[in-house]
Amino acid sequence: MNYLMRFINYLQATKNLSAKTLKAYKSDLTQFFNFEKDVLNPDICAFISHLNNDLKLKDTSIRRKIITLKNFYDYLLNYDFISASPFLKLKFRFKKEKRLPKTLAVADVSKILNCFQIQPALLSAFAKREYIRDAALMDLLISTGIRVGEAAAITLDDVILSERTLLIHGKGRKQRLIYISSPITWERIKTLIKECKKTECKHLFVNRYGQPISIHGIEDIYKKYAKMAHIGVKSTPHYLRHTFATNLLANGADLRSVQEILGHASVATTQIYTEVTTNRKKQVLTKFNYRNNL
């Protein structure tokens, strides 16, 4: 009996999970099935030791696989494929690693924006289309902190021109509205929309072939302008999301509002950005507070 596919089909039918999440479940279980010969009577501890000692996986990865297996065996138990869960008397403890979000300096973000100071009229037709797309894309990531995947998914129907807002399709198929507060960003988006209406593509950001741009495509665009801006640190477009959130909090935004803007399911996820702002405040006060020298 193919328990793996039965479970995946069950998740797909009942949990409304994204394709990416289902793929992660399938990958974790495939790895477990390749290790464990008797799935109905497994040695969970042996598998966890294998992940830890042989594969040297991080605690976060192992914890995710444990959650996958717990859900899988809960399914088998509920449908009477097994009489008891192998996790019944098992408890796993991990040291929770606290990683601070990596951000760009505001000066570096300005350098990226400065790459879009040329006049598009001086470019060829193809170069002009790419320039307009890239300017709107980079400015949007900087101005809103949306995820790269969310930017790639935006369609023309998601743009609410009268409200200056975008409908963002976030993780877990949750939607949220984002207001474009920067006039420059909004003008660049409107300019891009005019270009898009010349074609039949429904997406806001497309590649040179007129197809919806991929996440990797956006990453390549970011690398192009990060290099052009001579940014020294090795960074990714996700740094822009962290920079956006950190500066919102540093400038006085409340945690709950930042959570909603970023599309975090839990305020605990947003909380980590307060650590970054605190560290920066400490650095500034240590270096610049006149009282230190009195």
C-alpha positions, 0 to 999 in steps of 0.5 A: 500500500502506498501510504505516502501518496495516500497521505499527500492526497489526504493533505491536498484534499483537506488542508488546502496547502500550497504546492510548495508545502505539499512538495516539502511533505513529500520530500521529507517522507520520501527520505524517511521511507528510503531509510525505514524498512518497516513504516508501520513499526518504525524506529523513529529515534534511529532515523533522527540519529541518522539525520543528526549524526550522518547527514549533519542536518540543522536542528530546524530541518530535523524539527520540520521532519519530525513535525511531518512524521507526527502528522503522517502517523496521526493520519495512519492512526486516525484511519486505523492503519496502526493501533498506536503512534510511534511518537506516543512516548517520544519527546525531542528537545532542540536548542533554538538558534536565534538568527537576526534578520540580515539587512542592508544599510539605508545608504546601500538601498539608496545606491540601488534606487540611484541606478534608475536615474537615467532617461528611458527615452535614451534606450532601445525599445527592448532595453526600455521595457526591461528598465521600466520593469526593473525600476518598478520591481526593485522599487516595489520590493524596497517600498513594501517589503513583500516577498519575492514570490509575492511580487512574481505572482502579481497580476494586472487585476491585483492593482487597484488604481483608484486606491493606490493599492496592490492585492498580495497573495501571501503564504498559506493562500492568504491575501492582504492589501498593500498601500503604495505610500511612495509617489515615485514607486506608484508612478513606476508601477503605473508606467509599467502597467501602461507597458503591460497593456500593450501585450496580452500578458496578465502578470505585472512582471514578465520576462523577455518572452512575455511569461510571468517572471520567476523567483530566480528571475527576480533574484538575477535582476536584484544581483544585476543592480546590487552589482551596479550599485557596488554594494559590498555585502553579499545579499539577496532580494530578501534583505530588502524585506528585512530592511523594510521591516527593521526600518518601520519599527526603528521609525516608530511603527507598532509591531502589530501593524508591521505584522499585518503589512508583512503578512506574518501569521504570528506576531512572534515572527515579526518580533525578531525585527525588534532585536535588530532595531535595538542593536542598532540603537545601542551602536548609535548611542555608544558611538554618538551619545555626547554623554559618554564623554562627559 
